[in-house]
Amino acid sequence: MSMRFEKLNVLSAYQVVSRELRRMVLTGGLKAGDQLPTETELAQQFGVNRSTVREGIRQLETEGLVRRQGRKRLCVSVPDGDVLAPRASMAMVMHQVTFKELWEVALALEPACASLCAQNRTNDQCAAIEANVEQTRQCIAIPERCLQFDAKFHGLIAEGAQNKAMRLSREPVGLLLHPAFDAISSHLPQAIGRMVTAHERIAAAIVRGNASDAELWMRKHVMDFRRGWELAKLSADTPIELPRALAEA
């Protein structure tokens, strides 16, 4: 009788090292700030050579789960948005996510962030948001600077929401959507002024602690973004492009 078996998917030794260390981090056996054993100690424990351990650790460094503190030994770290968001953004680009799909996510997340920010923000966060609006107002004639402040504005609101899951979820979407404003403003000069007005209304509602107004004006802001895209005669079904900063990173 003829029998056929599927090929086994056997992990390389360095992948096993990465998997076991990752498991220790994610289950709490190793906590943020804890130092890892030396490469020699790990090699002895795993029964492999140091180069295998080094390759396994390199994988965890790429994932943001471990980092070096100067010349000290590696320690466990918590990956932040600077590590996670670019990867998620690149995955969306590879999946050919469209402007429409990203915008639909933004329409759900951004108003929710604004509402929570109005409820949970601190005095320092209010001051930072107001300062951002003033900085944007002062550089209204410089579109690229406005774009930078726009990205920061939405990031500050996400921080003020005091919801880590929401902040981490919106960051990759923001990385891909905010550069799209550049395409809109090049076709519609009035887009920047409308953006500043929306930011002023949203900021004022947040400072007052008015969650419903903050949510309302953020929703209008996101809706206006979609209208600007359409007025610029840009297709909502076109796959979004990777921002140059990420492509060159």
Order of alpha helices (4+ residues) and beta strands (2+ residues): alpha-alpha-alpha-beta-beta-alpha-alpha-alpha-alpha-alpha-alpha-alpha-alpha-alpha
